[in-house]
Each structure stands twice: as C-alpha cells, then as structure tokens.
Amino acid sequence: MISLAEFLLNTKHEYNGHLQTEIKGLSIKKGIRLCKELEQYTNDEYSFVLEVWSDGNYTVYQKDYWKAGEHLLGHTDRIILGVGNSD
C-alpha cells in the first residue's frame, strides 16, 4: 500500500511548483509524524516543517527545495500539504 508521504510527493496536482493537496482533520502531532515520514521517504535529502496558524490549520513545507533564484517568484521552500483543522 502507498504511504501518505509517497502519495503527496508523487501527486501531479500543482501550481507554480507547489503541491496543491489539502485535507481536513490531521492533528499537529500527526503532521509532525508526517514530516518525519517525508524526510525518510526522501532519504533525509530534505527537511519538512509545519507552519501552524493560531486557528489550528497548518501547512507542510519542503525546505530548500529550490535554490535561490531558481523559482520564478523567488521561493526556496515548496508547499506540500495544506491542513484545515478549524470549523
């Protein structure tokens, strides 16, 4: 069976290079665990982090995915997943 980490990194649904997957109801604790799984899936080549908002929503980012100047808009971190936990 495919893991969530594998699914997320292999999705073709993207915009400006950022992945566009969104889900609801994934706890912050599970989000941190997902970051660890993503790091393992990439053989620790990348770091993954949560950006947590005060309403409990968060975004998972892949750090330093692009080199400086490589992304058209100047981004270096890539969005992997948006999580909605608020009503």
Buried (B, 14 or more C-beta within 10 A) or exposed (E): EEEBBEEBBEEEEEEEBBBBBEEEEBEBEEBBBBBEBBBEBBEEEBBBBBEBEEEEBBBBBBEEBBEEEEBEEEBBBBBBBBBBBEE
